[in-house]
Amino acid sequence: MSELTPLMPRQPVPDLDVPLVGGGTWKLADQSPKAFTMIVFYRGLHCPICSRQLREVEDMLPDLEKRGVATIAISSDMKERAEQTQVDWKLDRLPLGYGLDFPTARRWGLYISEGIPKAPPAISEPALFTEPGLFLVKPDGTLYFASVQTMPFARPTIAALLTGIDFVLAKDYPARGEVVSWESAQAAE
């Protein structure tokens, strides 16, 4: 069994390097947004909730970009399924990364599920896939915000996230949830 450890705000996030639908490679280390890199980990082509979420991201890309947020969506799907995702979900602008390996997914604190076979014409789940996660990473490579889930439903909306980003940028609000050891924090009091 591989260890699942949550990422901590204000701490560096793990490396992330994935191939892109349409060619090329996306590397987190190469990103230089004004405010954040938003990484949306989605379950894959089989997930209708992911389809709605990524359509919302696609529709709000101009709003995200205006706030200095660079965005990518990534799944553990292989190339063919990721390409079908882009076409079927009409994702013309949102960069899609694919082939996320499970050790990297675990380093990001993502949950992994076993696929449930479906009868055609439904799209079957892969044997294994990652559950959703959404991260905001600061330009210095540290975690600002994370939402990691064990199920496909109840994700943060991009509209609500934009409201939060507006507040954060206006107030220079620090990342929260940063306490690694409450024992040392209590001893300092």
Secondary structure, 3 states (H helix, E strand, C coil): CCCCCCCCCCCECCCCEEEECCCCEEEHHHCCCCCEEEEEECCCCCCHHHHHHHHHHHHCHHHHHHCCEEEEEECCCCHHHHHHHHHHCCCCCCCEECCCCHHHHHHCCCCEEECCCCCCCCCCCCCEEECCEEEEECCCCEEEEEEECCCCCCCCCHHHHHHHHHHHHHHCCCCCCCCCCHHHHHHCC
